[in-house]
Amino acid sequence: MDPKLLEVSQVFDRFKAALARNDFDTCTNLLSQLKVMLTEFKSLPPLFEKTPNAVHELTLGRDVYEHAVILSVKMEDQDAFERDFFQLKPYYTDARELIPPSPQECPILGLNLLRLLVQNRIAEFHTELELLSPSAMENPCIQHAVELEQSFMEGAYNRVLSARQSVPHETFVYFMDLLAKTVRDEIAGCSEKAYDYLSISDARQTLLFSSDNQLLEYIKEEHPEWEIKNGFVFFQKAKESAPSKEIPSLQLINQTLSYARELERIV
């Protein structure tokens, strides 16, 4: 094997071993070294020179950036994910005919779609979808992201949250947890616009929590401006008096939230 290839492969093996044991400091240092070392290969993007070891170099470069993306997910670093994904993307597009396909391609493309959904970058989400091949669109990792986007846009929040239990790849859990927070923040925003207060029971069901304690912890961390008093959640702390009108049913609350979301979409 070419000495440079051998050296990069050895460093990459150390990186993978560190990643397996979640030694992120070592991973970060080794990844920086790998990225510098890869610049010595002229066969890699953006040059794509036809060198004697081009296939091996391209495959190794793709593997490095795929693992870099996985590292960013484990470290919960969305900025690093975006940087590494865009460095990886040419291997999936421009080098498609030069090297065999990667089994990690669809899971990573699905991860990127989830990232765009979490960040509410819906236009970019659809742009990325249009670039995918018909076979990729049939992959469970891509279908999962597409179904989530549809459920999110329809306001079917219960489907979004339940989808966490059936993720097609373990790396999806991080973005699914972020999406769950996005969903609850969306519902909370609509609730504040629709009502001055809700009973704790209705608030818990509306925000899709399974227990009152989960609701109270969410309020404490995300909405400390809300007030809990006499079994009710007041969205405006100025509301000091007890409720004097009938609390609407959960069905009516959900209908109102749906209408509020449609109005926001139209505006």
C-alpha positions in Angstrom: 0.0 0.0 0.0 1.1 3.6 -0.7 2.8 5.0 2.4 0.5 8.0 2.6 -2.6 5.8 2.3 -1.2 3.5 5.0 -0.5 6.4 7.3 -4.0 7.9 6.9 -5.6 4.4 7.3 -3.7 3.9 10.6 -4.8 7.3 12.0 -8.4 6.6 10.8 -8.4 3.2 12.7 -7.3 5.1 15.9 -10.1 7.6 15.2 -12.7 4.8 14.9 -11.5 3.1 18.0 -11.8 6.4 19.9 -15.3 7.0 18.5 -16.4 3.5 19.6 -15.5 4.4 23.2 -16.9 7.9 23.0 -13.6 9.5 23.5 -14.6 12.8 21.9 -11.4 14.8 22.7 -9.2 12.2 21.0 -11.7 12.0 18.1 -11.6 15.7 17.6 -7.8 15.8 17.5 -7.5 12.9 15.2 -10.2 14.2 12.9 -8.2 17.5 12.5 -5.2 15.5 11.6 -7.1 13.4 9.1 -8.6 16.4 7.3 -5.1 17.9 6.8 -3.7 14.6 5.6 -6.5 14.1 3.1 -5.6 17.4 1.4 -2.5 15.6 0.0 -4.7 13.3 -2.1 -5.3 15.0 -5.5 -8.0 12.5 -6.3 -10.3 14.0 -3.7 -12.8 16.8 -4.2 -12.6 19.4 -5.7 -9.7 18.2 -8.0 -10.8 14.6 -8.7 -7.5 13.8 -10.5 -7.2 10.3 -11.8 -4.4 9.0 -9.7 -3.3 5.3 -9.4 -4.9 5.0 -6.0 -8.0 7.2 -6.7 -10.6 4.6 -5.8 -8.9 3.8 -2.5 -8.3 7.4 -1.7 -11.9 8.5 -2.5 -13.3 5.6 -0.5 -11.1 6.5 2.5 -12.0 10.2 2.3 -15.7 9.4 2.2 -15.4 7.1 5.2 -13.6 9.8 7.1 -16.3 12.4 6.5 -19.1 9.9 7.2 -17.5 9.2 10.6 -17.1 12.9 11.1 -20.8 13.4 10.7 -21.6 10.6 13.1 -19.1 12.2 15.6 -21.0 15.5 15.3 -24.3 13.8 16.1 -22.7 12.1 19.2 -21.3 15.4 20.3 -24.7 17.1 19.6 -22.9 19.7 17.5 -25.2 20.9 14.7 -22.6 23.4 13.3 -20.0 20.6 12.9 -22.6 18.4 11.3 -23.4 21.0 8.7 -19.7 21.6 7.9 -18.8 17.9 7.7 -21.9 17.0 5.7 -21.1 19.6 3.0 -17.6 18.3 2.8 -19.0 14.8 2.5 -21.7 15.6 0.0 -19.4 15.7 -3.2 -18.5 12.0 -2.5 -22.2 11.2 -2.9 -22.8 13.3 -6.0 -19.6 14.1 -8.0 -17.9 10.8 -7.1 -20.9 8.6 -7.5 -19.6 6.9 -10.7 -16.0 6.6 -9.4 -16.5 4.5 -6.2 -19.0 1.9 -5.0 -22.0 3.2 -3.0 -21.7 3.6 0.7 -24.2 1.8 3.0 -24.1 4.9 5.2 -25.3 7.2 2.5 -29.1 7.1 3.1 -28.9 7.1 6.9 -26.7 10.3 6.7 -28.9 11.9 4.0 -31.9 11.1 6.3 -30.0 12.7 9.2 -29.4 15.9 7.2 -33.1 16.0 6.3 -34.0 15.7 10.0 -31.5 18.5 10.8 -33.2 20.8 8.3 -36.6 19.9 9.8 -35.5 20.6 13.3 -34.0 24.0 12.2 -37.3 24.8 10.4 -35.4 25.1 7.1 -38.3 23.7 5.1 -37.4 25.1 1.7 -33.9 23.6 2.0 -35.5 20.3 3.1 -37.5 20.1 -0.1 -34.5 21.2 -2.2 -32.5 18.3 -0.8 -35.4 15.9 -1.5 -35.5 16.9 -5.1 -31.8 15.9 -5.5 -32.4 12.4 -4.3 -32.7 9.4 -6.6 -35.9 7.4 -6.8 -34.2 4.5 -5.1 -33.0 6.7 -2.3 -36.6 8.0 -1.8 -37.7 4.4 -1.1 -35.1 4.0 1.6 -36.6 3.8 5.2 -34.3 6.5 6.5 -35.5 8.9 3.8 -39.1 7.9 4.1 -38.9 8.4 7.9 -37.8 12.1 7.4 -40.4 12.7 4.7 -43.3 11.3 6.9 -42.1 13.4 9.8 -42.1 16.6 7.7 -45.7 15.8 6.5 -46.9 15.1 10.0 -45.2 18.3 11.3 -46.8 20.5 8.5 -50.2 18.9 9.1 -50.0 19.6 12.8 -50.2 15.9 13.6 -47.9 16.3 16.6 -48.7 13.0 18.2 -47.4 11.2 15.1 -44.2 13.2 15.3 -43.6 12.2 18.9 -44.5 8.6 18.5 -42.1 8.3 15.5 -39.2 8.4 18.0 -40.0 4.8 19.0 -39.5 3.5 15.4 -36.4 5.3 14.2 -34.7 3.5 11.3 -31.2 4.2 12.6 -29.9 4.8 16.1 -28.3 8.1 15.1 -31.7 9.6 14.5 -32.6 9.7 18.2 -30.7 13.0 18.8 -32.6 14.9 16.1 -35.9 13.2 17.1 -35.5 14.6 20.6 -34.8 18.0 19.3 -37.9 17.7 17.0 -40.0 16.7 20.0 -38.9 20.0 21.7 -39.7 21.9 18.5 -43.2 20.4 18.4 -43.9 21.2 22.1 -42.7 24.8 21.6 -45.0 25.1 18.6 -48.0 23.8 20.6 -47.0 26.1 23.5 -46.9 29.1 21.3 -50.3 28.3 19.9 -51.7 27.7 23.4 -50.5 31.1 24.6 -52.3 32.8 21.6 -55.5 30.8 22.0 -56.0 30.9 25.8 -55.1 32.7 29.0 -55.0 29.5 31.0 -55.6 25.7 30.8 -56.1 23.2 33.5 -52.9 21.2 34.3 -54.7 18.1 32.9 -55.6 19.7 29.6 -52.1 21.4 29.4 -50.4 18.0 29.9 -52.5 16.3 27.2 -52.2 19.3 24.8 -48.4 19.3 25.1 -48.3 15.6 24.7 -46.7 14.7 28.1 -47.4 11.4 29.8 -47.3 12.8 33.3 -47.9 16.0 35.2 -44.2 16.0 36.4 -43.0 16.1 32.8 -45.2 19.1 32.2 -44.1 20.9 35.3 -40.4 20.2 34.4 -41.0 21.6 30.9 -42.6 24.7 32.2 -39.8 25.2 34.7 -37.1 24.9 32.0 -38.7 26.4 29.0 -41.5 28.8 30.2 -40.7 30.1 33.6 -43.0 33.1 32.8 -46.0 30.8 33.0 -47.7 30.5 36.4 -49.1 27.4 38.0 -51.9 28.2 40.5 -54.9 26.3 41.9 -54.6 23.4 39.4 -54.3 25.7 36.3 -51.5 26.9 34.1 -51.7 30.6 33.5 -49.9 31.7 30.3 -49.9 35.4 31.5 -48.7 35.9 35.1 -50.8 39.0 35.4 -53.9 36.7 35.5 -54.1 36.5 39.3 -57.8 35.6 39.8 -59.1 32.1 39.7 -60.9 31.0 36.5 -64.5 32.2 36.3 -65.5 30.6 33.1 -65.7 27.0 32.0 -62.5 25.5 30.8 -62.9 24.3 27.2 -62.6 20.6 26.5 -59.4 19.0 25.1 -61.1 18.4 21.8 -61.9 22.1 21.4 -58.4 23.1 22.5 -56.9 20.8 19.8 -59.3 22.2 17.2 -58.3 25.8 18.2 -54.6 25.0 18.0 -55.1 23.5 14.6 -57.0 26.6 13.4 -54.3 28.9 14.9 -51.6 26.9 13.0 -53.5 27.2 9.7 -53.8 31.0 10.2 -50.1 31.3 10.9 -49.3 29.3 7.8 -51.6 31.5 5.7 -50.1 34.7 7.1 
